[in-house]
């Protein structure tokens, strides 16, 4: 299907990371281990937290949910990518494309809201430690979790409904490795003014709300920590936030580069940047949180010891 007059194509063609046939098997060999490492690594984080009573705290509760969402996030994208590496057609149906886009947007934004919930948890733990247990109680944790899932899914649904109203009468070839919002939007020949305005207003608000929570939380943490006279206590306070800040920087840095620019400027460089937050960040999360966190190291060691005994 080259260039036909269509209102809604039956399928799209995903060009992927490279259209050269000789690149497909090497790319498959690279991304299959990445997917397996991501799933196994995040699954180990979940099992370690669930099996260790010392890790039954709000911070690790949110971390286990983040690991679960990361597994879902990469599963929305990588399996189809792997199939396309070994396929000649590289086709994805219209319905499958919108479904992939829906869950990609939903899980991606859920990630950001969970990161905000973790930042709030660190703020309460460091700035108001004597009331931590009463403030971050089970009810509030569940409320933060509900918000972290409901807002992203409603946001995603809105964007899918708007995308479904577009008319596609140009090429059906998507210059990307999955059905991302921007590349699909570029294929539309109808006016997408409403869609772009929604992205830059409602979309910006949905993304900036958790980001603002993270920034405010860490600014207040910084002010509190700087008032601590003991250097050892300062180091301990900062060390509890280091892993989280690393993940936040990777996640928001790559997202800002890709999405906060005009649609016409979307290029192949953005495809590479997209890999960072869609694939590399979920893969690195287990390493970042386990290598820089003493409690997680002990939890994983306990889990491995239990597995060996079975």
C-alpha positions as CSV (number, residue, x, y, z in Angstrom):
1,X,0.0,0.0,0.0
2,X,1.9,3.0,-1.2
3,X,0.0,6.3,-1.5
4,X,-3.8,5.7,-1.7
5,X,-6.8,7.9,-0.8
6,X,-7.9,6.3,2.5
7,X,-9.8,7.4,5.5
8,X,-8.5,4.6,7.7
9,X,-5.8,2.2,6.5
10,X,-6.3,-1.5,7.3
11,X,-2.7,-1.7,8.4
12,X,0.5,0.2,8.9
13,X,4.1,-0.7,8.0
14,X,6.6,-0.3,10.8
15,X,10.0,0.5,9.3
16,X,11.8,-0.2,12.6
17,X,15.3,0.9,13.5
18,X,16.6,0.0,10.1
19,X,15.1,-1.0,6.7
20,X,18.3,-2.9,5.6
21,X,17.7,-6.7,5.5
22,X,21.2,-7.4,6.7
23,X,20.6,-5.5,10.0
24,X,17.5,-7.4,11.1
25,X,19.0,-10.5,12.6
26,X,21.8,-8.6,14.5
27,X,19.1,-6.2,15.9
28,X,17.0,-9.3,16.9
29,X,20.1,-10.7,18.7
30,X,20.6,-7.4,20.5
31,X,17.0,-6.7,21.6
32,X,16.0,-10.3,22.6
33,X,18.5,-10.4,25.5
34,X,17.5,-6.8,26.5
35,X,13.9,-7.9,26.8
36,X,14.7,-11.0,28.8
37,X,17.0,-9.1,31.1
38,X,14.3,-6.4,31.7
39,X,11.6,-8.9,32.5
40,X,13.8,-11.1,34.7
41,X,15.4,-8.2,36.5
42,X,12.2,-6.4,37.3
43,X,10.6,-9.7,38.3
44,X,13.4,-10.4,40.7
45,X,12.8,-6.9,42.2
46,X,9.1,-7.7,42.8
47,X,9.9,-11.2,44.3
48,X,12.6,-9.8,46.6
49,X,10.3,-7.1,47.9
50,X,7.4,-9.5,48.4
51,X,9.5,-12.1,50.2
52,X,11.4,-9.8,52.6
53,X,9.5,-8.3,55.5
54,X,12.1,-5.5,55.9
55,X,11.1,-4.3,52.5
56,X,7.4,-4.0,53.3
57,X,7.5,-0.2,53.3
58,X,5.8,2.4,51.1
59,X,9.0,3.1,49.1
60,X,9.4,-0.5,48.1
61,X,5.7,-1.0,47.6
62,X,5.9,1.7,44.9
63,X,9.1,0.2,43.5
64,X,7.5,-3.2,43.1
65,X,4.6,-1.6,41.2
66,X,7.1,0.4,39.1
67,X,8.8,-2.9,38.2
68,X,5.5,-4.5,37.2
69,X,4.6,-1.5,35.0
70,X,8.0,-1.6,33.4
71,X,7.5,-5.2,32.5
72,X,4.2,-4.3,30.9
73,X,5.7,-1.3,29.2
74,X,8.4,-3.2,27.4
75,X,6.0,-6.1,26.6
76,X,3.8,-3.6,24.7
77,X,6.8,-2.7,22.4
78,X,9.6,-5.3,22.2
79,X,7.8,-8.6,21.3
80,X,6.2,-6.9,18.2
81,X,9.6,-5.4,17.3
82,X,11.3,-8.8,17.6
83,X,8.6,-10.4,15.3
84,X,9.2,-7.6,12.7
85,X,12.9,-8.1,12.7
86,X,12.3,-11.6,11.4
87,X,9.3,-10.7,9.2
88,X,9.4,-9.4,5.6
89,X,6.1,-7.5,5.8
90,X,6.6,-5.7,9.2
91,X,2.9,-4.9,9.2
92,X,0.7,-4.0,12.1
93,X,-3.1,-3.8,11.8
94,X,-4.9,-0.5,12.4
95,X,-6.6,-1.8,15.6
96,X,-3.4,-3.3,16.9
97,X,-1.5,-0.1,16.3
98,X,-4.0,2.0,18.3
99,X,-4.0,-0.7,21.1
100,X,-0.2,-0.6,21.2
101,X,-0.3,3.3,21.3
102,X,-2.9,3.2,24.1
103,X,-0.9,1.0,26.4
104,X,2.4,2.7,25.5
105,X,1.0,6.1,26.5
106,X,-0.8,4.7,29.6
107,X,2.1,2.7,31.0
108,X,4.6,5.4,30.2
109,X,2.7,8.0,32.1
110,X,2.0,5.5,34.9
111,X,5.8,5.3,35.3
112,X,6.0,9.1,35.8
113,X,3.3,9.2,38.4
114,X,4.9,6.3,40.3
115,X,8.2,8.2,40.2
116,X,6.3,11.2,41.7
117,X,4.8,9.0,44.4
118,X,8.2,7.7,45.3
119,X,9.5,11.3,45.4
120,X,6.7,12.3,47.8
121,X,7.6,9.2,50.0
122,X,11.2,10.3,50.2
123,X,10.2,13.9,51.0
124,X,8.0,12.7,53.9
125,X,10.7,10.2,55.1
126,X,13.4,12.9,55.2
127,X,11.5,16.1,56.0
128,X,8.9,14.7,58.4
129,X,10.3,11.4,59.7
130,X,8.4,11.4,63.0
131,X,5.1,11.4,61.2
132,X,6.2,9.2,58.3
133,X,4.1,6.1,59.4
134,X,0.9,8.1,59.9
135,X,1.3,10.2,56.7
136,X,2.4,7.4,54.4
137,X,-0.2,4.9,55.7
138,X,-1.8,2.1,53.7
139,X,-4.8,4.2,52.6
140,X,-2.7,7.1,51.2
141,X,-0.4,4.6,49.4
142,X,-3.4,3.0,47.7
143,X,-4.8,6.5,46.9
144,X,-1.5,7.5,45.2
145,X,-1.5,4.1,43.3
146,X,-5.1,4.7,42.1
147,X,-4.2,8.2,40.9
148,X,-1.0,6.8,39.2
149,X,-3.2,4.4,37.1
150,X,-6.4,6.4,36.5
151,X,-5.0,9.7,35.2
152,X,-2.6,8.0,32.7
153,X,-5.3,5.7,31.3
154,X,-7.8,8.5,30.9
155,X,-5.1,10.6,29.3
156,X,-4.3,7.8,26.9
157,X,-7.9,7.1,26.1
158,X,-8.4,10.8,25.1
159,X,-5.4,10.7,22.7
160,X,-6.6,7.4,21.1
161,X,-10.1,8.8,20.5
162,X,-8.6,11.9,18.9
163,X,-6.2,9.7,16.8
164,X,-9.1,7.6,15.6
165,X,-10.8,10.7,14.2
166,X,-7.9,11.4,11.9
167,X,-8.0,10.8,8.1
168,X,-5.0,8.9,6.6
169,X,-4.6,9.4,2.9
170,X,-0.9,9.5,2.5
171,X,1.7,6.7,3.0
172,X,0.9,4.1,5.6
173,X,4.6,3.6,6.4
174,X,5.5,4.5,10.0
175,X,9.1,5.6,10.4
176,X,9.5,4.1,13.8
177,X,9.8,0.8,15.6
178,X,6.3,1.0,17.2
179,X,3.1,3.0,17.0
180,X,4.2,6.1,18.7
181,X,1.9,9.2,18.7
182,X,4.1,11.6,16.8
183,X,5.1,9.3,13.8
184,X,1.4,8.2,13.3
185,X,0.3,11.8,13.5
186,X,2.7,12.7,10.7
187,X,0.8,10.3,8.3
188,X,-2.5,12.1,8.7
189,X,-3.6,14.4,5.9
190,X,-6.5,15.8,7.8
191,X,-6.1,18.8,10.2
192,X,-4.6,17.7,13.4
193,X,-4.7,21.1,15.0
194,X,-7.0,19.9,17.9
195,X,-4.8,16.9,18.5
196,X,-1.6,19.0,18.6
197,X,-3.2,21.6,20.9
198,X,-4.4,18.7,23.2
199,X,-0.8,17.3,23.3
200,X,0.6,20.7,24.2
201,X,-2.0,21.6,26.8
202,X,-3.7,18.5,28.4
203,X,-0.7,16.3,27.6
204,X,1.8,18.8,29.0
205,X,-0.3,19.2,32.2
206,X,-0.4,15.4,32.7
207,X,3.3,15.1,32.2
208,X,4.3,18.2,34.2
209,X,2.1,17.4,37.2
210,X,4.2,14.4,38.4
211,X,7.4,16.2,37.3
212,X,6.5,19.2,39.3
213,X,5.9,17.0,42.4
214,X,9.3,15.4,41.9
215,X,11.1,18.8,41.6
216,X,9.3,20.4,44.6
217,X,9.9,17.3,46.7
218,X,13.6,17.2,46.0
219,X,14.0,21.0,46.5
220,X,12.5,20.6,49.9
221,X,14.6,17.6,50.6
222,X,17.7,19.6,49.6
223,X,16.8,22.4,51.9
224,X,16.2,20.0,54.8
225,X,19.4,18.0,54.2
226,X,21.6,21.2,54.0
227,X,20.4,22.1,57.5
228,X,21.6,18.8,59.0
229,X,24.9,19.5,60.8
230,X,26.3,15.9,60.6
231,X,28.1,15.1,57.3
232,X,27.4,11.4,57.8
233,X,23.6,12.0,58.2
234,X,23.7,14.2,55.1
235,X,25.3,11.5,53.1
236,X,22.8,8.9,54.3
237,X,19.9,11.2,53.4
238,X,21.2,11.8,49.9
239,X,22.1,8.2,49.3
240,X,18.4,7.2,49.8
241,X,17.5,9.5,46.9
242,X,20.4,8.8,44.5
243,X,18.8,5.8,42.7
244,X,15.5,7.5,42.3
245,X,17.1,10.7,40.9
246,X,19.1,8.7,38.4
247,X,16.0,7.0,37.0
248,X,14.1,10.3,36.9
249,X,16.9,12.0,35.0
250,X,17.0,9.2,32.4
251,X,13.3,9.0,32.0
252,X,12.4,12.7,31.8
253,X,15.6,13.7,29.9
254,X,14.8,11.5,27.0
255,X,11.1,12.3,27.0
256,X,11.7,16.0,26.9
257,X,14.1,15.6,24.0
258,X,11.6,13.6,21.9
259,X,8.2,15.2,22.6
260,X,8.7,18.9,23.5
261,X,9.4,20.0,19.9
262,X,7.3,20.7,16.8
263,X,5.9,17.7,15.0
264,X,7.7,18.7,11.8
265,X,11.1,18.3,13.6
266,X,10.6,14.6,14.5
267,X,13.6,12.8,13.0
268,X,15.5,9.6,13.2
269,X,17.5,11.0,16.2
270,X,14.2,10.9,18.1
271,X,13.8,7.2,17.4
272,X,17.2,6.6,19.1
273,X,16.2,8.9,22.0
274,X,13.0,6.9,22.3
275,X,14.9,3.7,22.9
276,X,16.3,5.3,26.1
277,X,13.0,5.7,28.0
278,X,11.0,2.8,26.3
279,X,13.7,0.1,26.5
280,X,16.9,1.1,28.3
281,X,15.4,2.8,31.4
282,X,13.1,-0.2,32.3
283,X,16.2,-2.5,31.8
284,X,18.5,-0.4,33.9
285,X,16.0,0.2,36.8
286,X,16.6,-3.1,38.6
287,X,20.4,-2.5,38.4
288,X,20.1,1.1,39.5
289,X,17.9,0.3,42.5
290,X,19.7,-2.9,43.6
291,X,23.3,-1.8,43.1
292,X,22.8,1.6,45.0
293,X,20.5,0.2,47.7
294,X,21.8,-1.8,50.6
295,X,18.3,-3.1,51.6
296,X,17.6,-4.2,48.1
297,X,20.9,-6.0,47.9
298,X,20.1,-7.9,51.0
299,X,16.6,-8.7,49.8
300,X,17.9,-10.1,46.5
301,X,20.6,-12.1,48.3
302,X,17.9,-13.6,50.6
303,X,15.8,-14.4,47.6
304,X,18.7,-16.1,45.8
305,X,19.5,-18.1,49.0
306,X,15.9,-19.3,49.2
307,X,15.9,-20.3,45.5
308,X,19.2,-22.3,46.0
309,X,17.6,-24.2,48.9
310,X,14.6,-25.4,46.9
